[in-house]
């Protein structure tokens, strides 16, 4: 048995179902069969085992977790296991009564997605009319006194409204605003030419964020320049198999949302304990620590900060997950990212389908 | 042109000097409790101790003997000499008259972190700016004379429990400050001829007003009552604790746990520190550590201050 680090954060993908069709969804591109979902009892066991491994947080996500009718039971089980229960939702199909039920079951905090700062643009990205309903849900969350994070995925069509997005977060009394630049994996990679912004757009948005941060302490604003424009890779998931574990709707235990696409052997919580899936699965150990690192990462002083970047991005762009993330300017395949930056943008995108 | 600058400087003072700060309005209006008046006296002493350091830095910036001869008087005014007590001594007498212990105030151990930062920022400003901007930053003294006269009156009227002898500092400054201010103003008007220099002088005075404002914000902070945020799940892990919040978990040491336990939403920041002081009589840094911890926990969302 190998020594595994302490698990801190369990990401529970409760379902792939979602009423939204965002063209940057992090779910897998090809869901050939609608995968079997873990039951509420299965999840309860996973939560207990995660807590025993040291986890303190659980993110209940998907797809859209509130499409599950047994979500209340699942929330209660997570709370009973001692985990800090955090719901990651699009704000529908759940309604205020559903929220009240989840609060009674022990829900502690909510992250709500919006796609833009006003209805028409937001609904155009979501692929369905839902903006007004999201705002109503946000108000219900704050009315219950729960911490609210507003999450917006940024791309070339909404970056210009960064200031309006911050104003929206203030109007909704959000505690945190995550301005999350698109990560080009899965659906976002397929739609990259329609989503990838110009550098000037990012610089302008960064300036707006700095101005707005100086104006008021609330909300806390997260804004990180995307790896495509930083010449250095992102420290993906805080390192492979280091702090986070994702469990998919069908029970696979993965180091991140996208790792299921890699040619690696991961284990399933229906067949093994969560501890075994975390500690011993060959896929989990494939890129743990830094012994596996290729050059130029191996001799790079920044390896303790970025862990060589994102394995899924290396695989998606080069076909080899063990190479340096091409987002790094020092990577042999950096041209794959540099060329994408200078490629002409496209207007049309493909909505997510399940 | 100089008349324009002078009017502009007075305009800045009218709008941004700390006479408009809510705490000062309450202090002069008689609305402060004895604990608040003492908190202000104790913390403001740190500002008094920074003044001679700041004036020493200004002396090093001038090649003009006459300028230095004039300016050095400010250091004597604060530090005193064989013949008279200086401003620092008079302030400690004010502290005693208000029922504080001289040694405790002089030790500076109870200075609140926002106050410390504001006062240090003033010394840092003077250290990193040229003579003209440094002198311009002292021009809050243009408002100080009348302001301190008002303050002495307010104390006589509203805080009679402070003996008259304690008010000597305010009275001494009602004559010193206008003299200092006129010298400083004459220097600035003579040397700030170019528009860009006038801009720098206005900016320096504005910055100084912000610093004085932040000092009073820091005083108010000490009167707020911290308690654990309702969003926090506190978990014990051995001697330590984890404060779990959305998207973050904050590790809290055993001594931090003791501070969190004292943050009950009823006691203010100073009372929390005072309560822990009884259990740790020999710890010289205790108050500073408690204040820094509370401030850090507030910034991380672990504590909320009512």
Interface residues (C-beta under 8 A of the other chain):
Chain A: X8 X56 X57 X82 X84 X86 X108 X109 X111 X145 X146 X147 X149 X175 X176
Chain B: X230 X231 X233 X235 X242 X244 X245 X246 X247 X249 X301
